Amino acid sequence: MSELQKIHCIAFLSHVLTVVYFINWPLATLFVIFPISLIWFHLGHGVFIHRYFTHRHFEFSNLGILLGHIIYITTNMGPAVMWAGMHIKHHRTSGTDEDPHEWRHVGLFKAIFSNYGEAFSVDLKASVRLKKEPYVKFFTKYHYKILLIMLIPFAPIIAMSFWWKQFTTIVVHLDYGDTSGRVGDDTSTNIHWLHWLMWGDEKHTDHHNNIRKADLGNDVIYRMGKLWEKI
């Protein structure tokens, strides 16, 4: 079974369980779906896998890294090395035919339901570096086994993470919003009015133009990361 098939199977099971939970505990399930799942997603995706693991915007202790891997697993985006390697390649090839995040090359509908096209395309050089990080070998080997164990208690979070990750990846590469800062083939967009939902990641062109810049201004995810450094 491919990585995408594993992700889709987990996503499907999590949606089924979420429906069951909603039938039995509607208010509690809705509270987990929103806002708890959004906060959890920003921790696993925004702070850990994106800002820390991929771009090194923070300095986490081993305990903080361990906690990050555990939270990240429940976002169901595949092993950390795979996602980070793919995202690094995205920055190097943004807007081109080789861009693994570019929905225009596979179609919007397919991008939403197939998770970045037919396969993950990874920056191999970056992957070699990332594999040397603490806990990476363990969490890469047991990623899906741990995810299956966490599926029952975390089903609504795992289900909603599927939609949060598709939304955040696609919306910041649409042609709606502030596209004035784009350079070359880059398709990133600043969508300032989505700050209430994206907490700093809506300034995506600013991020693309300077991936070393940790604080994008009024950046909630950056503040969350700085608090995480105290763990």
C-alpha positions, -999 to +999 in steps of 0.1 A: +000+000+000+014+034-010+018+063+014-012+081-001-034+050+002-024+047+039-033+084+045-066+080+027-075+048+046-069+065+079-088+096+068-118+075+057-118+056+090-115+088+110-145+103+092-166+072+099-157+073+136-164+110+137-200+104+124-205+078+151-192+101+178-214+129+165-245+107+166-238+098+202-222+130+215-231+158+191-221+188+212-188+174+224-179+162+189-187+196+174-164+213+200-136+190+190-142+196+153-140+233+159-122+249+176-101+222+192-090+205+159-079+239+145-057+246+175-043+210+173-036+213+136-017+246+140+004+229+167+012+199+146+014+215+112+020+252+117+044+251+146+061+217+145+063+202+110+064+234+090+081+261+111+103+239+133+110+206+116+112+219+080+124+255+084+141+255+118+125+287+131+126+275+167+149+256+191+131+228+208+143+205+236+142+168+230+110+167+251+095+194+229+105+175+197+090+142+211+057+160+219+058+176+184+061+142+167+032+128+187+009+158+178+020+158+142+011+121+137-025+130+143-026+154+114-023+124+091+001+139+066+025+110+063+059+105+080+076+138+090+106+133+067+084+127+037+063+158+043+092+181+051+113+168+021+083+174-001+077+209+013+114+219+008+111+208-028+079+230-031+099+261-021+126+254-047+101+247-075+071+268-066+047+273-096+066+250-119+057+215-132+079+200-105+061+217-076+045+190-054+020+215-039+008+231-071-028+222-075-030+238-110-011+208-125-034+182-112-067+201-110-084+216-080-108+187-073-080+161-076-057+181-054-083+183-027-091+146-026-057+131-037-034+150-014-010+168-037-014+147-068-005+110-075+026+107-053+048+125-029+078+142-045+106+146-020+138+166-020+162+138-014+191+160-002+169+175+025+156+141+035+191+129+043+196+158+067+161+154+083+167+117+090+194+126+114+170+145+137+160+131+171+133+104+171+129+105+133+139+069+126+115+056+153+085+077+142+091+070+105+091+033+111+061+032+134+042+062+120+011+044+109+010+019+137+010+048+162-016+066+142-039+035+142-036+034+180-045+070+182-073+067+157-102+060+182-096+088+207-084+113+181-108+105+152-124+139+149-091+157+150-076+133+124-107+138+102-107+176+104-069+177+098-075+163+064-096+193+055-074+219+073-043+207+055-060+207+021-075+242+027-043+258+040-022+243+012-045+253-017-059+287-005-025+303-002-017+294-038-049+308-054-049+340-074-072+357-049-056+381-024-024+400-025-002+386-053+020+417-057+049+402-039+053+371-061+087+365-077+091+345-110+069+315-113+059+315-076+022+311-070+020+320-033-005+346-021-010+367+010-046+365+021-047+389+051-084+386+058-079+349+067-057+357+097-085+347+121-083+312+107-046+308+097-029+326+125+001+339+105+003+313+077-020+335+055+011+356+047+024+330+024+042+352-002+061+368+027+071+334+038+082+323+003+102+354-002+122+349+030+118+314+044+143+322+072+121+348+087+104+333+117+080+361+127+058+372+098+041+400+119+010+395+141+020+359+139+002+337+164+020+305+152+053+321+158+042+330+194+030+295+199+065+282+188+083+305+212+061+292+241+069+257+229+106+264+233+101+267+271+091+230+273 
